[in-house]
Amino acid sequence: MSEITRKEITAANRAAWNASAPLHGEGDQWQQLLEHAAQPGFSVLDPFLTAILEGLDLKGKSAVQIGCNNARELISLASLGIRPEMGIDQASGFLAQAKRLADAADLDLQLLEADVYDLPSGVGQFDLVLITIGVLNWMPDLPEFFRITSGLLAPGGRLVIYETHPFLEVFDPASATPFEPAFSYFERHPQEVTEAITYDGRDHGKGETGYWFIHPLGEIVTACARSGLGIDELKEFAHTIREPEYDIYDGRAAQIPMSYCLVAQKAPRA
């Protein structure tokens, strides 16, 4: 692949996600999600992320989610007493779904359609920045991403990242030898993603071409620390939070890391 700029990459990824959005806003699962969002205590957060957030004393605090998709996780924060205030995503198709879910939950969310590398001025600062699975892998520039993320945090605010473990990215569950590494952990060139982006493990055909990056854990932690945030905790987990095809790597005697949670904090105001 010839060299491609950061702006070209983010534009391509926006087109890829918008092309896939209709696949996520239809069918029984979407209708069930809408119905559940209207119920008290709605949450799609798993027990691991729930426990981490509950331990951070964030009740009554404000939250923004970067790469919020349809905002189902952002909306779920309300069940923990955290105030979901803003979701940022560059895919308008998913933000339209987020609006429907927020309305069902009777929440007045701010939904910002923007490239995270080119946020408008005056976005504000929040007590919690939440980043969940799949966001970092679409980001071509980690140092700049974390610099911007740090800027979204109020003094004393927390960053919580709950992501797939980068080591899992070296495997291809669809290959003839799924337990042998298919990609280098140290590969720096993006992988082209040409299929429609879904979570159900089924083939929905071709989509717009997007660009996926393997970011080693050391580079993620380093970029976070160099943005001025203090690392509070890094937990690595044996469980999967990926699509169903990755279940083959779960529950093995020789278990690889499959997910992690990084918690960082901005220094309180002096």
Protein Blocks (a to p, Z undefined) as FASTA:
>chain_A
ZZddfklmmmmmmmmmmmmmmmmmgcjklmmmmmmmmpghiafbdfklmmmmmmnopghi
acddehklnommmmmmmmnopacfbdcdfbfklmmmmmmmmmmnopacddddddfklcce
hkbpcfbdcddehklmmpcblklmmmmmmmmpcghiacddddddfklmmpcfkbmblmbc
fbdfkbcbdcddfbdcdfkopaebjadddddddddfklmmmmmmmnopacfbdcddfbdc
bdfklmmmgoifbdcdfbdcddddddddZZ
